[in-house]
Structure formats: structure tokens, C-alpha cells
Amino acid sequence: MEPVQNSLLNPKQQWRKAQRKRTGEKSASAVFLWGRRVVFEERAVFQNDAVIRMPKEFAERAPEEGNPLFWAGTQPQHLFSSSRLHFTLALSWTFNRISNENIADITKVIRPLVPRIFPESIVLREETFLKEEGSVSVLYIASPAAGGARGNVLFFASAENRLLMGNIAFSMQDADRLEPIALEMARSFRWTRKRRS
């Protein structure tokens, strides 16, 4: 019976099952990008106050190396990338006030601003991932850039009633592969610091 059940699993599921058996780790996650195995892990950001899943090989860069598409040229507080991987993660914790209960409405505010922030861009997807520990709202946009169109998965969360913004940017040429990965990264964000009294 076992071979029949295994044959129903797709190759990705079979690989993950084998990984879990071999390592004993239930949350092992890796994908193949550009012919290379890329391992994802949870990484602490904002002085260990939050976590987000990202490629293990992502290194933090100086914000001024910047993602030029991060909010019309403003510098993020955290910027992560790898020379082997063709996408970046930028994060900024603002002083704009917003509660977790209202985070689903942030895309209604941001969406009309998108053409001003990213000229000639279009919104491809909008959704909110409702989570008890903190919801995440997402706008996936495409915008023109030097060298071809760029995809940007913009995500928003409430961290201690302040707006946290993230941007995962990549070439639209790689969108089929990177959009689901970027959405999963955005969905994984969570604030872990206990609220101050």
C-alpha cells in the first residue's frame, strides 16, 4: 500500500517528506531557483522583535545600497539580498499609527497612491492574510524599470500599533517562480516582541 500512496504525492511533496525523515526537521523548506537549491529559514529582524522567512544565504546590506523601488526612493531600515538570487527584501517600521484590526484596510489607502509612488504601475493582486498574532496585507504590483518590468510584493503589518512596510522586489521575467515565494515570505512575517506596558 505504501508505494501507491507515495505515487500520489507530487515530486515536491516526496522531496519534503524525504527531507523531514532524513533531518528530523518538520519545517525544512527549500526550493530550486536557477538550478540551485535555496534553503529558507526564519530570521530575526528589528533587533529580534520580529521574524520573517527568507533565503538562508540572504545577507543584510547597507540601506543606502537600497532597493530603488522602495517607496519612491526612501531608504528601508533593513535590506536583504544575495548575489546569487535575483530578488531583494526591504523592511521599514514607520511611525504611522495603525492597529492590527485595521491592517486589512491599509491596501484601500495605499492602492490609489501606487501610480504616484510607482509611475505606470498596475496592481496585480491584493489580499490580506488574517492571523491571530498579526495580520499581513499585500499588494502585488508590476512597474516599469530600467532593464525590464519589476514585480513588487508590498506587505503591511501592525507592529505595536505602528505600520510596518515590506517590499520583495524581483524582475517580472522571474515572476512565475518568485511571486509565490514572495507571497509566502510576506505571509510569514510576525511581530514577536510582547507589547510594552
C-alpha positions in Angstrom: 0.0 0.0 0.0 2.9 2.4 0.8 4.1 2.7 -2.9 0.6 3.5 -4.1 0.3 6.3 -1.5 3.7 7.7 -2.4 2.9 7.8 -6.1 0.0 10.1 -5.3 2.4 12.7 -3.9 3.9 15.2 -6.3 7.7 15.3 -6.5 7.9 18.4 -4.3 5.9 16.6 -1.5 8.0 13.5 -1.9 11.2 15.6 -1.6 9.9 17.4 1.6 8.8 14.1 3.1 12.3 12.6 2.5 13.9 15.8 3.9 11.9 15.5 7.1 12.7 11.9 7.5 16.4 12.5 6.9 16.8 15.6 9.1 14.0 15.0 11.6 13.0 18.6 11.0 9.4 19.3 10.3 9.8 22.8 9.0 12.6 22.1 6.4 11.9 24.2 3.4 14.0 24.6 0.3 13.2 25.3 -3.4 15.2 25.2 -6.6 15.9 28.5 -8.2 18.0 28.9 -11.3 19.2 25.4 -10.9 20.4 25.9 -7.2 18.9 24.6 -4.0 17.9 27.6 -1.9 17.1 26.9 1.8 14.7 29.2 3.6 14.7 29.9 7.3 13.1 32.2 9.8 15.3 35.2 10.5 15.0 37.8 13.3 14.7 41.4 12.2 14.2 44.7 14.1 16.6 43.7 17.0 14.9 40.3 17.4 11.4 41.8 17.7 10.1 40.2 14.5 10.7 37.2 12.3 10.3 36.5 8.6 11.2 33.6 6.4 13.9 34.3 3.8 16.7 32.6 2.0 19.4 31.4 4.4 22.0 33.0 2.2 20.4 36.4 2.3 22.8 38.9 3.9 21.9 42.2 5.3 23.0 45.1 3.1 23.5 48.8 3.9 20.1 50.5 3.4 21.8 53.0 1.0 22.6 50.1 -1.3 18.9 50.3 -1.4 16.0 48.9 -3.3 15.4 51.9 -5.6 11.7 50.9 -5.8 11.2 51.0 -2.0 8.6 53.8 -1.5 9.9 56.2 -4.2 13.5 56.1 -3.1 13.2 56.3 0.7 15.7 54.1 2.4 14.5 51.0 4.2 15.8 50.2 7.7 16.7 46.6 6.7 17.7 45.4 3.2 18.5 41.7 2.5 19.8 40.1 -0.7 22.2 37.6 -2.2 24.5 38.0 -5.2 23.2 34.6 -6.4 19.5 35.3 -6.1 17.7 37.9 -8.2 15.4 39.4 -5.6 15.6 41.6 -2.5 13.7 42.1 0.7 13.4 45.6 2.2 11.7 46.4 5.5 10.8 49.7 7.3 8.9 50.2 10.6 7.2 53.6 10.4 5.7 55.9 13.0 2.4 55.9 11.2 -0.3 54.6 13.6 -2.4 51.5 12.7 -3.9 48.7 14.7 -3.9 45.0 13.7 -7.7 45.3 13.4 -7.3 47.9 10.7 -4.4 46.4 8.7 -6.8 44.8 6.2 -7.9 48.4 5.2 -4.4 49.7 4.5 -4.4 48.4 0.9 -7.5 50.6 0.3 -5.4 53.6 1.4 -2.2 52.6 -0.5 -3.8 51.3 -3.7 -4.7 54.8 -5.0 -1.2 56.0 -4.2 0.5 53.3 -6.2 0.6 55.1 -9.5 2.2 58.1 -7.8 4.8 56.1 -6.0 5.5 53.7 -8.8 4.6 55.6 -12.1 2.9 53.5 -14.8 2.5 50.5 -12.4 -0.5 48.2 -12.2 -1.9 46.3 -9.2 -1.9 42.6 -10.0 -3.1 41.2 -6.7 -4.4 42.4 -3.3 -5.1 40.2 -0.3 -4.9 40.0 3.5 -3.7 37.1 5.5 -5.6 37.1 8.7 -3.6 35.8 11.6 -4.2 35.9 15.4 -0.7 37.0 16.1 -0.8 39.8 13.5 -2.4 40.0 10.1 -0.5 40.9 6.9 -1.9 42.8 3.9 -0.3 42.5 0.5 -0.3 44.5 -2.8 1.4 42.8 -5.7 2.3 45.3 -8.4 4.2 45.4 -11.7 6.0 48.5 -12.7 8.4 49.6 -15.4 12.1 49.8 -14.6 15.4 50.1 -16.3 16.2 46.6 -17.8 12.6 45.5 -17.8 9.4 45.3 -15.6 9.7 44.8 -11.9 7.4 42.9 -9.6 7.0 44.2 -6.1 5.2 42.4 -3.3 4.4 45.2 -0.9 3.3 44.0 2.5 2.0 45.7 5.6 1.6 44.7 9.2 0.9 46.4 12.5 3.8 46.3 15.0 2.9 47.8 18.3 0.2 49.9 16.6 2.8 51.3 14.1 2.8 50.5 10.4 5.5 48.1 9.2 6.1 48.0 5.4 8.0 45.5 3.4 8.9 45.1 -0.3 10.1 42.0 -2.0 11.3 43.1 -5.5 12.2 41.0 -8.5 12.2 41.0 -12.2 8.8 40.2 -13.8 10.8 37.8 -16.1 11.1 35.6 -13.0 7.5 36.3 -11.7 6.2 32.8 -12.3 8.8 31.4 -9.9 9.2 34.3 -7.5 5.6 35.5 -6.9 4.5 32.5 -4.8 7.8 32.6 -2.9 7.5 36.3 -2.2 3.9 35.9 -1.1 4.9 33.1 1.3 7.7 35.3 2.7 5.2 38.2 3.2 2.7 35.8 4.9 5.4 34.5 7.2 6.1 37.9 8.8 5.2 38.1 12.5 5.9 40.5 15.3 7.3 38.5 18.3 8.0 41.2 20.9 5.4 41.4 23.7 3.6 44.7 23.8 5.2 47.2 26.2 3.0 48.3 29.1 
